[in-house]
Amino acid sequence: MKTSAFLAALLSLTLVPLAAATDPVPLPEPPPDVVTPAPPSTPETPAPATPAAPVPVVPAVLVPAPAPAPSSPAPASPVPGSPARTSPAPTAAPSSSAVPSISNVRGLWVDAFGPGLKTRAQVQRTVEDAARLGVNALFVQAIRRGDCLCRRSVLPTVTDSDLEKGFDPLAEITRLAHARGMRVIAWVSVTGAVNARVPNTNPAHVAQQHGPKAGAASWLSRRPDGSWQEGADGWLDPAIPAAADHMAAGVVSLVRNYPVDGVQLDRIRYPDGGAWGYDPKTLARYRAETGTKGTPAPTDPRWQAWKREQVTLLVRRIALEVKAVRPTAWVTAATITYGPPPAPGDLAAFHKTRTYADVLQDWPTWMRDGLLDLNVLMNYKRDAVGEQGAWLDGWNAFAASVRGGAEVAGGTALYLNPPAVTASQATRTVKSGLGWVGYSYRTPTLDVYGTRQSMPEGLTAIRAVLTAPGGALAAPTAWTSQPHTLRGLLGRVVGTVTPGGRRVEALRNGQVVARTTTDGTGYYGFLNLPPGPVEVRVSGQRWAEPVPEVGVIRYPDLLVRDVLPSASGKP
């Protein structure tokens, strides 16, 4: 390739928007351990490998340099007539002995499954209510199920008769919230594809083009028997390369086209139950990359580890692509906290939780590797039920102990608790040094969720307790910190039918400083390597270029030629 052409290709690298697709998606989900109120009856540079046109990527595990000596969905629609619940006694807040602040975010989730975002008047009211409450950030649902409550993403707009014609909710709420000093994080249901009861009718939607009736072109995650529904929902499979491209493109388009302060990745996992990922394309890729035969059992540790890695690789891909567009954009995730928590620092115990072993989220690694700037735990617990009050505090403590450089916030379920418990959970969370986010604006109390109280009444009730002396929102708190991750390196290998699962090493002065793996499309990458020269080696090829202080350097594509495979199935 001529130098001029190569430079032009390098400079022109961007994530190419894939075919639009999708339909609405739920928000943070209440974990199964939380019983939802039931309805009454309801880089010196060696010779470069043959470069190809450059593109995006994925990071790695930082390797310590030799020492001199010794990183839940939204509530269902409220059910009329839910029985009233007795208000439980709030769990006592831990004693505050000068706990260092990990995050000053004080936020509110704003979902798109009811009023709040669908008209100009609703958006204005939402921002006014949030300002009165005293929060400094709004986590605004943008991408629901492969579609967007916006007009300028690569995805179709939601098909919702309540959405004001021609109105762009994401643009308007960002404008109004910024004017009031609040940050706006665009919340995305990453793997959400379709709800069978309310499908998006746009022919460009992902469920229309790659849904259950698309045959070999389907991108849905499936059980061993081929079924795809979890309840009424269909989920995209992170291990299908084209689906991963599509999901990444959707998220990145929000940062490219709107002045949002960041993105939040929700449903960045496999569905509950463990027995998912059995699409023939996923199985064929797994066999090709690992050299295994047959169909793995849902409990096969190697199969689980491989699928878990695909989720992490998707998080890395999105983080690098977002930072390539705007290094100061926040990359956050709404993460699962199922069941009793591990003790602080106990990763072995975390690996036994449903979060890690069932839905395949490895968020301690996401934080350690710089993939997340902020981890918002979906710590949806009810203090009156068993040990859930202690679980909430325990998950907060565990996340703080493994956070790396990421900020951590505890997300609590306003809709599962009366105001006094919400106030106690928020106070305990912020006194432990974490930020706090409440779910959600539309259902601010248990009584609103149960339709025994109006939304305005519920907002008034939680404002009274959260802003009371000693409350989490008693004094104005500014969230002005900058994201921990500001730089990265990304690249891709090409020229092989099995680009995924290849070991990639980053070296400095001849020493390996980080390792990672290529994803199904051949992308690799690293976040937060120290600035300066870095050499990457993968499948016999190498490239070196300096990592900037701020921004993401895109390496040219590396052309690999397969030789005899190693025991892992990759050269």
VMD Tcl script that draws the C-alpha trace (Angstrom):
set ca {
  {0.00 0.00 0.00}
  {1.41 3.45 -0.88}
  {2.25 5.65 2.10}
  {-0.27 8.33 1.16}
  {-3.03 5.82 0.71}
  {-2.13 4.10 3.96}
  {-2.17 7.38 5.88}
  {-5.46 8.33 4.34}
  {-6.93 5.01 5.36}
  {-5.53 5.32 8.87}
  {-6.91 8.80 9.34}
  {-10.28 7.88 8.00}
  {-10.96 5.00 10.41}
  {-14.34 5.14 11.96}
  {-16.89 2.66 13.07}
  {-19.09 2.11 10.06}
  {-22.74 2.26 11.01}
  {-24.38 -1.06 10.44}
  {-27.87 -1.65 9.28}
  {-30.19 0.07 11.61}
  {-32.40 -2.01 13.77}
  {-34.31 -2.36 16.94}
  {-37.18 -1.69 19.27}
  {-37.71 -0.45 22.87}
  {-35.75 -1.90 25.85}
  {-36.27 -2.10 29.58}
  {-34.12 -0.35 32.10}
  {-32.16 -1.63 35.00}
  {-33.79 -4.83 36.01}
  {-34.83 -6.00 39.41}
  {-32.75 -9.11 40.14}
  {-34.47 -12.35 40.97}
  {-33.30 -12.12 44.57}
  {-35.58 -9.11 44.80}
  {-39.16 -10.21 44.85}
  {-41.01 -7.61 42.83}
  {-44.35 -6.71 44.38}
  {-46.81 -8.98 42.70}
  {-50.04 -7.89 41.15}
  {-53.12 -9.08 42.94}
  {-54.23 -11.80 40.56}
  {-50.36 -9.98 38.00}
  {3.59 1.27 20.92}
  {11.67 1.17 18.36}
  {9.07 0.03 15.58}
  {9.83 -3.32 13.85}
  {8.84 -3.85 10.26}
  {5.09 -3.58 10.21}
  {2.89 -6.39 9.11}
  {1.04 -5.82 5.91}
  {-1.39 -3.12 6.93}
  {-4.95 -3.08 5.84}
  {-7.50 -0.35 6.28}
  {-7.59 0.44 10.02}
  {-10.61 0.12 12.26}
  {-11.87 -0.19 15.93}
  {-11.04 -2.56 18.90}
  {-10.73 -4.18 22.37}
  {-8.35 -4.01 25.51}
  {-6.39 -6.24 27.85}
  {-5.23 -7.37 31.22}
  {-2.46 -5.13 32.46}
  {0.66 -7.13 33.34}
  {2.66 -5.66 36.21}
  {6.13 -4.66 35.12}
  {8.80 -6.75 36.85}
  {9.31 -5.21 40.27}
  {12.86 -4.13 41.15}
  {12.58 -6.35 44.20}
  {9.94 -8.04 45.75}
  {-13.48 -3.96 35.72}
  {-32.26 -4.69 36.41}
  {-34.48 -3.96 34.05}
  {-37.09 -1.45 34.61}
  {-40.05 -2.34 36.70}
  {-42.98 -3.72 34.88}
  {-45.94 -1.50 34.41}
  {-47.54 -0.82 37.78}
  {-50.41 -3.04 38.64}
  {-53.51 -1.36 39.89}
  {-54.60 -2.39 43.29}
  {-51.31 -3.87 44.53}
  {-51.73 -4.50 48.21}
  {-50.37 -1.90 50.56}
  {-47.21 -2.89 52.42}
  {-46.22 -2.12 55.93}
  {-43.28 0.29 55.95}
  {-40.24 -1.58 57.31}
  {-37.86 -0.03 59.79}
  {-34.91 1.39 57.81}
  {-31.55 -0.35 58.29}
  {-29.23 1.81 60.39}
  {-26.65 3.78 58.41}
  {-23.02 2.78 59.06}
  {-21.10 5.17 61.27}
  {-19.38 7.79 59.14}
  {-15.70 7.96 60.12}
  {-14.23 10.14 57.38}
  {-14.79 7.66 54.53}
  {-13.00 8.92 51.38}
  {-15.33 9.83 48.55}
  {-15.29 7.42 45.62}
  {-17.95 9.25 43.61}
  {-20.08 12.36 44.00}
  {-22.69 11.37 41.46}
  {-26.23 11.82 42.74}
  {-28.52 10.66 39.98}
  {-31.88 9.50 38.82}
  {-32.78 6.97 36.16}
  {-35.42 8.22 33.71}
  {-37.03 5.36 31.84}
  {-38.95 5.39 28.60}
  {-41.79 3.02 29.45}
  {-44.14 5.70 30.71}
  {-44.39 9.47 30.99}
  {-41.25 11.54 31.38}
  {-39.58 11.66 27.96}
  {-42.19 11.47 25.24}
  {-43.24 15.10 24.82}
  {-41.62 18.51 25.24}
  {-43.85 19.21 28.22}
  {-42.91 15.91 29.89}
  {-39.19 16.51 29.40}
  {-39.45 20.03 30.84}
  {-41.30 18.67 33.87}
  {-38.75 15.85 34.32}
  {-35.84 18.30 34.40}
  {-37.67 20.64 36.78}
  {-38.53 17.79 39.13}
  {-34.93 16.53 39.06}
  {-33.61 20.01 39.82}
  {-35.97 20.35 42.78}
  {-34.87 16.96 44.06}
  {-31.23 18.10 43.92}
  {-29.64 15.41 41.73}
  {-26.61 16.25 39.56}
  {-27.07 13.63 36.84}
  {-29.84 12.06 34.80}
  {-29.42 8.56 33.39}
  {-31.81 8.90 30.47}
  {-33.04 5.89 28.56}
  {-32.08 6.34 24.93}
  {-31.80 2.89 23.34}
  {-34.54 0.53 24.48}
  {-34.79 -2.63 22.35}
  {-32.66 -1.88 19.30}
  {-34.40 1.44 18.80}
  {-33.85 4.93 20.13}
  {-35.80 7.65 21.86}
  {-33.86 10.02 19.62}
  {-33.64 11.06 15.98}
  {-29.90 11.05 15.21}
  {-28.59 7.58 16.03}
  {-27.89 4.77 13.54}
  {-30.91 2.95 14.98}
  {-34.57 3.45 14.12}
  {-36.64 5.72 16.32}
  {-39.02 3.95 18.68}
  {-42.48 3.27 17.32}
  {-44.62 4.71 20.09}
  {-47.87 6.53 19.54}
  {-47.22 8.63 22.67}
  {-43.99 10.09 21.24}
  {-44.58 13.65 20.06}
  {-44.23 13.85 16.30}
  {-40.79 15.05 15.17}
  {-39.65 15.39 18.80}
  {-36.10 14.35 19.86}
  {-36.24 13.55 23.59}
  {-32.49 12.96 23.99}
  {-31.58 16.29 22.40}
  {-34.10 18.25 24.46}
  {-33.45 16.70 27.85}
  {-29.69 17.12 27.34}
  {-30.17 20.81 26.51}
  {-32.43 21.51 29.47}
  {-30.49 19.44 32.01}
  {-27.17 21.04 31.03}
  {-28.77 24.45 31.52}
  {-29.58 23.38 35.10}
  {-26.05 22.06 35.81}
  {-26.90 18.37 35.50}
  {-24.95 15.81 33.51}
  {-26.81 13.53 31.10}
  {-25.79 9.91 30.64}
  {-27.49 8.13 27.73}
  {-28.66 4.80 29.05}
  {-28.61 1.90 26.59}
  {-30.09 -1.57 26.78}
  {-27.19 -3.09 24.83}
  {-28.40 -6.60 24.06}
  {-32.10 -5.75 24.01}
  {-33.60 -6.72 20.67}
  {-37.33 -7.15 20.82}
  {-40.39 -7.49 22.97}
  {-42.82 -9.90 21.34}
  {-45.83 -8.03 22.73}
  {-44.79 -4.57 21.46}
  {-42.39 -5.07 18.53}
  {-40.93 -2.12 16.66}
  {-42.66 -2.06 13.28}
  {-39.89 -0.26 11.35}
  {-38.63 -2.66 8.63}
  {-35.06 -1.47 9.37}
  {-35.31 -2.62 12.98}
  {-32.91 -5.38 14.09}
  {-35.75 -7.69 15.04}
  {-37.25 -7.32 11.57}
  {-33.93 -8.05 9.80}
  {-32.16 -10.35 12.27}
  {-34.90 -11.56 14.56}
  {-36.50 -14.92 15.28}
  {-37.74 -15.42 11.71}
  {-34.44 -14.50 9.99}
  {-33.07 -18.06 9.89}
  {-29.28 -18.15 9.57}
  {-29.29 -14.34 9.63}
  {-30.74 -14.24 13.16}
  {-28.63 -12.53 15.84}
  {-30.67 -13.65 18.83}
  {-29.26 -15.55 21.75}
  {-30.83 -18.99 21.94}
  {-31.27 -21.90 24.31}
  {-30.13 -25.44 23.35}
  {-33.62 -26.16 21.99}
  {-33.50 -23.09 19.74}
  {-35.98 -21.02 21.77}
  {-35.18 -17.33 22.11}
  {-37.68 -15.68 24.43}
  {-36.98 -14.77 28.03}
  {-40.46 -13.78 29.03}
  {-41.55 -11.69 26.07}
  {-38.02 -10.41 25.35}
  {-35.42 -11.45 22.77}
  {-31.72 -10.68 23.42}
  {-28.88 -10.16 20.93}
  {-25.97 -12.59 21.35}
  {-22.65 -10.77 22.12}
  {-20.75 -13.73 20.60}
  {-22.20 -13.18 17.10}
  {-19.70 -10.76 15.48}
  {-22.25 -8.93 13.31}
  {-24.51 -8.44 16.32}
  {-21.60 -7.07 18.37}
  {-20.79 -4.62 15.55}
  {-24.39 -3.51 15.51}
  {-24.59 -2.97 19.26}
  {-21.32 -1.02 19.36}
  {-22.37 1.19 16.44}
  {-25.65 2.09 18.15}
  {-23.97 3.20 21.38}
  {-21.18 5.14 19.64}
  {-23.65 7.03 17.44}
  {-25.15 8.63 20.56}
  {-21.78 10.10 21.59}
  {-21.01 11.16 18.03}
  {-24.35 12.90 17.46}
  {-25.40 14.26 20.87}
  {-23.59 16.35 23.54}
  {-24.34 13.72 26.20}
  {-21.81 13.40 29.01}
  {-21.52 9.67 28.58}
  {-23.27 6.36 28.07}
  {-24.52 3.68 30.41}
  {-24.49 0.05 29.33}
  {-27.46 -1.89 30.66}
  {-28.32 -5.50 29.86}
  {-24.65 -6.01 29.01}
  {-24.80 -9.72 29.75}
  {-26.57 -12.95 28.87}
  {-30.15 -13.57 30.03}
  {-30.82 -15.27 33.36}
  {-30.55 -19.03 33.52}
  {-27.12 -19.82 32.03}
  {-28.41 -21.92 29.11}
  {-27.92 -19.32 26.39}
  {-25.58 -18.81 23.41}
  {-26.65 -21.84 21.38}
  {-27.12 -20.13 18.03}
  {-25.30 -22.29 15.42}
  {-23.01 -19.36 14.52}
  {-21.94 -18.96 18.14}
  {-21.31 -22.68 18.56}
  {-19.30 -22.85 15.31}
  {-17.16 -19.93 16.43}
  {-16.58 -21.46 19.85}
  {-15.46 -24.76 18.33}
  {-13.17 -23.02 15.80}
  {-11.49 -20.84 18.45}
  {-11.12 -23.48 21.14}
  {-10.68 -26.70 19.15}
  {-13.48 -28.39 21.09}
  {-15.96 -30.84 19.61}
  {-19.66 -31.27 20.05}
  {-22.11 -29.07 21.89}
  {-21.08 -27.87 25.36}
  {-23.39 -28.28 28.33}
  {-24.66 -25.06 29.89}
  {-22.52 -25.77 32.97}
  {-19.30 -26.49 31.02}
  {-16.71 -24.15 32.68}
  {-14.78 -23.58 29.43}
  {-17.97 -22.68 27.58}
  {-19.07 -20.32 30.35}
  {-15.63 -18.64 30.45}
  {-15.64 -18.17 26.67}
  {-19.10 -16.58 26.66}
  {-18.20 -14.38 29.64}
  {-15.15 -13.18 27.67}
  {-17.39 -12.24 24.75}
  {-19.38 -9.94 27.01}
  {-16.17 -8.34 28.30}
  {-14.84 -7.95 24.75}
  {-18.03 -6.13 23.77}
  {-17.65 -3.76 26.74}
  {-14.04 -3.11 25.65}
  {-15.04 -2.53 22.03}
  {-17.68 0.00 23.04}
  {-15.39 1.75 25.54}
  {-12.61 2.17 22.96}
  {-14.96 3.34 20.23}
  {-16.58 5.87 22.57}
  {-13.18 7.18 23.75}
  {-12.06 7.41 20.09}
  {-14.96 9.80 19.44}
  {-14.68 11.74 22.71}
  {-12.06 10.74 25.32}
  {-13.84 12.67 28.10}
  {-17.15 10.85 27.67}
  {-18.08 8.68 30.63}
  {-18.46 4.95 30.02}
  {-20.65 3.51 32.73}
  {-22.58 0.30 33.25}
  {-25.60 -0.72 35.27}
  {-24.37 -3.99 36.80}
  {-25.93 -7.03 38.44}
  {-25.74 -7.77 42.18}
  {-27.65 -11.04 42.55}
  {-27.83 -12.72 45.92}
  {-25.56 -12.37 48.95}
  {-22.37 -10.35 48.36}
  {-18.74 -11.54 48.46}
  {-16.59 -10.12 51.26}
  {-14.56 -7.06 50.25}
  {-11.70 -8.08 47.95}
  {-12.83 -11.73 47.72}
  {-12.80 -12.36 43.97}
  {-12.93 -16.13 44.45}
  {-16.28 -15.70 46.18}
  {-17.46 -13.31 43.45}
  {-16.71 -16.02 40.88}
  {-19.29 -18.19 42.61}
  {-22.08 -15.62 42.38}
  {-24.86 -15.69 39.82}
  {-23.57 -12.36 38.50}
  {-20.38 -14.07 37.29}
  {-21.48 -17.66 36.73}
  {-25.03 -17.24 35.41}
  {-25.43 -13.96 33.54}
  {-21.65 -13.84 32.86}
  {-20.79 -10.31 34.01}
  {-17.19 -9.82 35.18}
  {-17.48 -6.19 36.23}
  {-14.49 -6.24 38.63}
  {-12.33 -6.90 35.54}
  {-14.13 -4.14 33.64}
  {-13.18 -1.68 36.37}
  {-9.61 -2.98 36.79}
  {-8.88 -2.77 33.05}
  {-10.25 0.76 32.67}
  {-13.27 -0.29 30.61}
  {-15.61 1.54 32.99}
  {-15.29 5.04 34.37}
  {-18.31 4.52 36.62}
  {-19.97 1.33 37.79}
  {-23.55 1.81 38.95}
  {-24.63 -1.26 40.88}
  {-28.24 -2.27 40.37}
  {-28.39 -2.89 44.10}
  {-32.13 -3.40 44.15}
  {-32.85 -4.64 47.65}
  {-35.64 -4.36 50.19}
  {-34.42 -3.88 53.74}
  {-37.49 -5.61 55.16}
  {-36.88 -8.88 53.28}
  {-34.47 -11.30 54.92}
  {-30.87 -10.09 54.84}
  {-31.30 -7.82 51.82}
  {-30.44 -4.68 53.79}
  {-27.06 -6.22 54.69}
  {-26.68 -7.45 51.10}
  {-27.00 -3.90 49.80}
  {-24.25 -2.67 52.13}
  {-22.10 -5.72 51.34}
  {-22.26 -5.30 47.58}
  {-21.35 -1.63 48.00}
  {-18.31 -2.60 50.08}
  {-17.21 -5.32 47.65}
  {-17.47 -3.03 44.60}
  {-15.49 -0.30 46.37}
  {-12.75 -2.84 47.19}
  {-12.21 -3.96 43.58}
  {-12.86 -0.73 41.70}
  {-9.38 -0.02 40.30}
  {-9.61 3.61 39.17}
  {-13.35 3.57 38.46}
  {-15.97 5.45 40.40}
  {-18.73 3.39 41.96}
  {-22.32 4.32 42.75}
  {-25.03 2.31 44.40}
  {-28.26 2.20 42.46}
  {-31.29 1.58 44.66}
  {-34.84 0.61 43.81}
  {-37.15 3.47 44.73}
  {-40.06 1.47 43.37}
  {-39.52 -1.43 45.76}
  {-39.40 0.64 48.94}
  {-41.29 3.24 50.93}
  {-39.59 6.67 51.24}
  {-38.02 6.01 54.68}
  {-36.19 2.93 53.39}
  {-35.12 4.71 50.21}
  {-33.69 7.51 52.37}
  {-31.84 5.02 54.57}
  {-30.39 3.11 51.60}
  {-29.27 6.31 49.89}
  {-27.70 7.66 53.09}
  {-25.87 4.41 53.83}
  {-24.59 4.34 50.23}
  {-23.20 7.89 50.20}
  {-21.77 7.56 53.74}
  {-19.75 4.59 52.46}
  {-18.16 6.96 49.90}
  {-20.13 5.81 46.89}
  {-22.31 7.85 44.61}
  {-26.05 7.18 44.49}
  {-28.60 6.73 41.70}
  {-32.31 6.06 42.21}
  {-34.55 3.93 40.05}
  {-36.67 5.53 38.88}
  {-38.18 8.96 38.22}
  {-41.41 7.45 36.97}
  {-41.88 5.13 39.96}
  {-40.32 7.00 42.92}
  {-42.01 4.97 45.65}
  {-43.52 1.57 46.26}
  {-46.95 3.16 46.47}
  {-46.56 4.84 43.07}
  {-45.49 1.49 41.64}
  {-48.55 -0.08 43.18}
  {-50.79 2.75 41.89}
  {-51.81 3.79 45.39}
  {-50.10 7.17 44.98}
  {-49.63 9.55 42.07}
  {-46.17 10.21 40.63}
  {-46.15 13.86 41.82}
  {-47.12 12.70 45.31}
  {-44.33 10.10 45.25}
  {-41.74 12.64 44.13}
  {-42.83 14.99 46.91}
  {-42.52 12.18 49.45}
  {-38.97 11.13 48.49}
  {-37.83 14.74 48.16}
  {-38.88 15.35 51.74}
  {-36.79 12.46 53.13}
  {-33.78 12.68 50.78}
  {-33.30 16.43 51.36}
  {-33.93 16.31 55.12}
  {-30.93 17.05 57.42}
  {-28.48 14.16 57.08}
  {-30.14 12.94 53.90}
  {-28.23 11.93 50.77}
  {-29.47 15.07 48.98}
  {-29.54 17.41 51.99}
  {-26.78 19.63 50.58}
  {-26.02 20.40 46.93}
  {-23.29 18.08 45.64}
  {-21.39 18.78 42.43}
  {-20.23 15.90 40.24}
  {-17.33 17.55 38.39}
  {-14.73 14.78 38.23}
  {-13.38 13.64 34.87}
  {-13.41 10.03 33.66}
  {-10.48 7.87 34.77}
  {-9.94 6.47 31.26}
  {-8.81 9.06 28.70}
  {-6.61 7.10 26.26}
  {-6.39 3.78 24.48}
  {-5.01 1.73 21.64}
  {-7.10 -0.26 19.23}
  {-6.49 -2.43 16.20}
  {-7.68 -5.45 14.27}
  {-6.32 -8.60 12.65}
  {-7.56 -9.59 9.20}
  {-6.88 -12.27 6.56}
  {-8.14 -15.30 8.48}
  {-11.46 -17.06 8.76}
  {-11.01 -17.30 12.55}
  {-9.94 -13.82 13.70}
  {-11.27 -14.27 17.23}
  {-9.60 -15.75 20.28}
  {-6.03 -14.73 19.37}
  {-3.57 -13.75 22.07}
  {-2.39 -10.14 21.83}
  {0.54 -8.72 23.82}
  {1.50 -5.09 24.38}
  {5.21 -4.53 25.05}
  {7.31 -1.62 26.23}
  {11.14 -1.82 26.23}
  {10.80 -5.50 25.39}
  {8.65 -6.27 28.43}
  {5.03 -7.40 28.21}
  {2.87 -4.83 29.98}
  {-0.58 -6.06 28.99}
  {-2.35 -8.93 27.30}
  {-5.74 -9.33 25.69}
  {-7.65 -11.41 23.15}
  {-9.16 -10.56 19.78}
  {-12.93 -10.60 19.49}
  {-14.97 -12.37 16.84}
  {-14.27 -9.69 14.23}
  {-10.54 -9.56 15.04}
  {-10.59 -6.38 17.12}
  {-8.23 -5.99 20.08}
  {-7.29 -3.08 22.28}
  {-5.99 -1.63 25.54}
  {-7.22 1.21 27.71}
  {-5.15 3.40 30.01}
  {-1.70 2.12 29.05}
  {0.85 4.76 30.10}
  {1.46 7.20 27.23}
  {4.50 6.55 25.03}
  {5.86 3.85 22.68}
  {4.02 0.53 22.67}
  {4.55 -2.50 20.45}
  {1.72 -4.94 19.80}
  {2.33 -8.57 18.83}
  {-0.34 -10.96 17.59}
  {-0.18 -14.15 15.50}
  {3.39 -13.49 14.30}
  {2.69 -9.87 13.35}
  {3.69 -6.69 15.14}
  {3.17 -2.96 15.03}
  {4.48 -0.10 17.15}
  {3.24 3.42 17.64}
  {3.01 5.72 20.67}
  {-0.06 5.85 22.88}
  {-1.18 9.49 23.29}
  {-1.78 11.30 26.59}
  {-5.42 11.71 25.59}
  {-7.32 9.93 22.84}
  {-7.30 6.57 21.13}
  {-4.63 5.58 18.60}
  {-5.91 3.27 15.89}
  {-3.33 0.83 14.61}
  {-3.58 -0.33 10.97}
  {-5.17 -3.70 10.40}
  {-2.61 -6.51 10.67}
  {-2.71 -9.21 8.01}
  {-2.17 -12.60 9.59}
  {-1.47 -15.95 7.97}
  {-2.52 -19.01 9.91}
  {0.09 -21.68 10.71}
  {-0.25 -24.81 12.80}
  {-2.57 -24.02 15.69}
  {-1.47 -24.14 19.27}
  {-3.26 -26.18 21.90}
  {-5.71 -23.31 22.28}
  {-6.62 -23.60 18.61}
  {-4.90 -20.32 17.64}
  {-1.33 -19.63 16.35}
}
mol new
graphics top color blue
foreach p $ca { graphics top sphere $p radius 0.5 }
foreach p [lrange $ca 0 end-1] q [lrange $ca 1 end] { graphics top cylinder $p $q radius 0.2 }
display resetview
